[in-house]
Amino acid sequence: MASPSSSFLLLTAILALVSWQAVASDPSPLQDFCVADKDSKVLVNGFVCKDPKDVNADDFFMAAKLDMPRDTKMSKVGSNVTLINAMRLPGLNTLGISLARIDYAPLGENPPHTHPRATEILTVLEGTLYVGFVTSNQENKLFSKVLNKGDVFVFPQGLIHFQFNPNPYKPAVAIAALSSQNPGAITIANAMFGSKPPISDEVLAKAFQVDKKTVGWLQAQFWADNHN
């Protein structure tokens, strides 16, 4: 017969596993829907629910025009990400999903970035993309693939990933689904060299094994966001 102390340790381990699963993604809805009430002054993890009596079909609809090409000329990296999340489509609140259209100019890229709250599945609608993600320390292994029209690729939650259009003449288009109503995006170069206030050049010089002059030049660049 197990001792009380070993039973307690087993119960603690089980509860830890269950708790980890519970916080591994957006919370599951406890009702049919929870349309975001963006006028509420109450602060919660997500958005407060609108009164169901006031909900209508327009809360679940958005004329997003995702069939229309986006402008990539204004982006220094040659891409344009159109994200549809709960902040733009209130009916997505608590449903744990969002969507993005990504346009790539010839030789354009969606630079290395991470989604802290979501796994991403991407499919190519037009053109060709070189995509990949890098595993966490210590291995930092690159998984990459060239995708053609109709191909699908998955980027695990939290891992640094990228997409690049290798064609110098033709644009590319992709659609991505993400497993959070608000996946978040951290573009690595922007975060490191465009933070406000800036990270110490001494810290960055040591981290990237370059001199402070190079760090200063990088910090002086205009680190624009490619999301709209």
N, C-alpha and C positions, 0 to 999 in steps of 0.2 A: 504494500500500500504506500502511495506517495506521501511524503511528509508535507505538513502545511506550508513549509517554506518553499519546497519545490513546486507545489501546486500554485502558490502565489506567483512564482517566477514565470511559470507556464502561462498563467492568465495574463500577466503583464505583457509577455511577448506577443500573445494573440491580440490583445488590445492595441499594442503598438502597430502591428501589421494592419489591423482594421482601420486605425486612425490614419495611417499613411495612405491607404487606398482612398479614404474619404477626402483627403486634401490633394490628391494627385491631379485633379482636374476641376473644372467649374462644378459647383454644387448641383445636384440633380433637382429639377423642379418638383415642388410638392403640390402643384395644381396644374391645370391645363396650360395656363400661360400667366406671365407676369409682365405685362407691357410696361415699359419704363415710363415713369412720371418724371420727366426732366425738369419740371417746374417745382418739384418738392425741395424744401430746404433741409430735409433730413439726410444725413450722411450715412450710407451703408456700403457694404462690399458689393458694388454693382449699382443698381438703381431701385428706388422704391417702386412698388407696383401701383399702377393706375387703378382706380376703382373699376372693376369689371363691367359695371353698368355703363361706363363712359367709353369702353373700348369698341372700336369698329374696324372694318376691314382695312382701312387706310393705315392703321397702326402696324399692319403686317406687310405693307406694300411700299415700294419705292421705285419711282421711274428713274432708275440708275443709268440707263442708256449704256449698259455694258457691251452692247454690240458696236459701239462707236469707238474708233481709234482715239487714243489720248496723245497729247503733245509731249514728245520726248526731247524736243530741242532745247528747252529751258533747263534741263537737268545736266549737270556736269558729268554724271555717270551714264547718261543716255538711257534712262528708264523712267517709268511713271507708274506708281502703284496706286490703284483706286480701291480703297478698303471699305467694305460694307460691314459695319459692326453695330453693336447695340446703341452706340452714340448717334448713329445715323439712321438706324432702323429700329425703333423702340420695341417692336415685337420680338426681337432677338433676345431681349433681356431674360436671363436665367436658362436659356436653351443651349448654351455651351457650344455655339458654332458661329463662324463668320466667313466672309468670302472676299476675295480680292481678284481684280483684273490687273495684269501686269503687262505693260507695253515696253518693248525693247527696241531701241534704234539699232541700225547696223553697227555692230561692235559695241553695243550698249550692254550694261550689266546691272543687276540688282546686287550691290556689293555685299561682301561678307557681313552677316548680321545674325541675330538670334531672336527667337520669340520665347520669352521667359514663361509664358503661360499656355503654350499651344504646340501641338504637333501639326505639321502642314502636309497636305497632299496636293501636288501640282500636276496639271495636265497641259500639254502644249496644244494650242489651237492652230497656230500658224508658225511656220519657220522651224528653226533648229536651236536648241539650247544645250550648252555645256553646264551641267549642274553638279553640285556635290555638297557634302557636309563632313565635318571633322569631329572625331570622337574626343572625349574629355581626356585630361591628363591621366596617366603618363604617356599613353601610346600616341595620342593625337593622330590617329589613322584617318586618311582621306578616303571616302567612298564617293566616287564620281562616275558620271555617265553622260553620254551624248544622247539627247532626246530629240525625236522627230515628232511630227504632227500626230497626235493621238496617244503618245506615250505618257506614262504616269510615273512619278517619283515621290517618295516620302522623305520628309525631313523630321527626325525625331525632336520632341520637345526640348528646348533649351540649348540644342547644339548649333554651333556656328555653321551657316550654310550660305550658298550663293547661286546665282544663275547668270550666265553670260551668253550673249548672242555672237557666235563666231563668224557669222556671215557679214562681210563688209559691204554688201549691196542691198540686202533685204531685211526688213524688220521682223520681229517675232512677237507673238502674243501668247500668254498663258493665263489660266484660271487656277486659283489656289483656294482650297477650303482649309479652315483652321479650327482646331477643337477648343475654341474659347470664344465667348462673346466679345472679349477684349484681349487679344493675344499679346499685345505689346510688341515693340520692335526696338532692338538696340543695334544700331549700325556701328560696327567696331571702330572704324576710322573716325567717325563723327564723335563717338564717345571719348576716345582717347585724345584726339587732337583738337576737338571743338567744344570741349566741356566749358561750362561757365560756373565759377571762375576756372581758369585753365589749371590742369594738373602741372605740378612742378616739373620744369624741364630736366632737372636732375633725376627725378623718378623715371621719366619717359626715356631719357638717354640710356639709363642702365637697363631698363626693361627691354628696349629694342636694340640695344648694343650699337647705338649710333652716337655721334657727338651732339652737343647742345645746339649747335648752329643748325643742324638738320632738323632737330625738334622744333626750333623756333620758326624755321621756314614752313614746316608742316602745320604748326599752329596758326600761322598767318594766312593759310588758305581759307577760302569760303566754303565751309562744310554745310552744304544745303541738304535738306531732306527731299527724298524723291517720292514721298507720299502726298496724296491729296484727298 
